[in-house]
Amino acid sequence: MRRHRGLLLGADEDNDPMSVVSNLFDVAMVFAVALMVALVTRYNMTEMFSQEDFTVVKNPGKENMEIITKEGQKINRYTPSEDQENKSGKKGKKVGVAYELENGEIIYVPE
């Protein structure tokens, strides 16, 4: 009779309250990885994971402009603003505009 009762109620492993916590952790990890993949593809940041060097300019020509460069495994972020002088002694400002023509030639126009 005991054996039959165990089959109806489930095995002793099913009564372990910590099994629920491990299942929640697994679900949270899958959700976190899916969220990271969605954000990387949404903001076209796949080049961050490549081996190539690159430069990205966020908000070009505005007060909150940022220049992000990747050289090898190192990613540098530079903000050309007045508060940058206090951090590293470097200061930047916009000095012109560069245009790339269809044939690949780049023209620099100083302001």
C-alpha positions as CSV (number, residue, x, y, z in Angstrom):
1,M,0.0,0.0,0.0
2,R,2.8,2.4,0.7
3,R,4.3,1.9,-2.7
4,H,1.0,2.8,-4.3
5,R,0.6,5.9,-2.2
6,G,4.1,7.1,-3.1
7,L,3.3,6.9,-6.8
8,L,0.2,9.0,-6.3
9,L,1.9,11.7,-4.2
10,G,5.2,11.6,-6.1
11,A,8.8,10.6,-5.1
12,D,10.7,12.1,-2.2
13,E,12.7,14.2,-4.7
14,D,9.6,16.2,-5.7
15,N,9.1,17.3,-2.1
16,D,12.5,19.1,-1.9
17,P,11.8,22.8,-1.6
18,M,15.2,23.8,-2.9
19,S,14.5,22.3,-6.3
20,V,12.2,25.2,-7.0
21,V,15.0,27.7,-6.3
22,S,17.4,26.0,-8.7
23,N,14.7,26.0,-11.4
24,L,14.1,29.7,-10.8
25,F,17.8,30.3,-11.1
26,D,17.9,28.5,-14.4
27,V,15.0,30.5,-15.8
28,A,16.6,33.8,-14.6
29,M,19.9,32.9,-16.4
30,V,18.1,32.0,-19.6
31,F,16.2,35.3,-19.4
32,A,19.4,37.3,-18.7
33,V,21.2,35.8,-21.7
34,A,18.2,36.4,-24.0
35,L,18.0,40.0,-22.9
36,M,21.7,40.6,-23.5
37,V,21.4,39.1,-27.0
38,A,18.4,41.2,-27.8
39,L,20.1,44.4,-26.7
40,V,23.3,43.6,-28.7
41,T,21.3,43.0,-31.8
42,R,18.9,45.9,-31.3
43,Y,21.7,48.5,-30.9
44,N,23.9,47.0,-33.7
45,M,26.8,46.4,-31.2
46,T,27.9,43.1,-32.8
47,E,31.3,44.7,-33.7
48,M,32.1,44.8,-30.0
49,F,32.6,41.1,-30.1
50,S,34.7,40.9,-33.3
51,Q,38.5,41.0,-33.4
52,E,38.6,44.1,-35.6
53,D,39.5,47.6,-34.3
54,F,36.8,50.3,-34.7
55,T,35.7,53.8,-33.7
56,V,32.2,54.9,-32.9
57,V,31.0,58.5,-32.4
58,K,27.9,59.0,-30.4
59,N,25.9,62.3,-30.7
60,P,28.4,63.9,-33.2
61,G,28.7,67.6,-32.9
62,K,26.6,67.9,-29.7
63,E,27.6,68.8,-26.1
64,N,27.3,65.2,-24.9
65,M,29.4,63.7,-27.8
66,E,31.3,60.5,-27.0
67,I,34.1,58.8,-29.0
68,I,34.4,55.1,-28.3
69,T,37.4,53.2,-29.8
70,K,38.3,49.5,-29.6
71,E,42.0,48.6,-30.0
72,G,42.6,44.9,-29.6
73,Q,40.9,43.9,-26.3
74,K,40.9,47.5,-24.9
75,I,37.8,49.8,-25.2
76,N,38.4,53.5,-24.6
77,R,35.8,56.1,-24.1
78,Y,36.5,59.8,-24.6
79,T,34.1,62.7,-23.9
80,P,35.3,66.0,-25.2
81,S,33.8,68.4,-22.6
82,E,34.9,70.8,-19.9
83,D,34.7,68.3,-17.1
84,Q,37.2,66.0,-19.0
85,E,39.9,68.5,-18.1
86,N,39.6,67.7,-14.4
87,K,39.9,64.0,-15.0
88,S,42.9,63.5,-17.3
89,G,44.1,67.0,-18.3
90,K,42.9,66.5,-21.8
91,K,40.3,68.7,-23.5
92,G,38.7,68.5,-26.9
93,K,36.5,70.6,-29.1
94,K,35.0,70.3,-32.6
95,V,37.4,71.8,-35.2
96,G,35.7,70.8,-38.4
97,V,33.7,68.3,-40.4
98,A,35.0,65.4,-42.5
99,Y,33.0,64.1,-45.5
100,E,33.6,60.7,-47.3
101,L,32.8,60.7,-51.0
102,E,31.4,57.8,-52.9
103,N,34.8,57.0,-54.3
104,G,36.3,56.6,-50.8
105,E,38.1,60.0,-50.7
106,I,37.7,62.0,-47.4
107,I,37.4,65.8,-47.5
108,Y,38.1,67.8,-44.3
109,V,36.4,71.2,-43.9
110,P,37.7,73.3,-41.0
111,E,35.3,75.6,-39.2
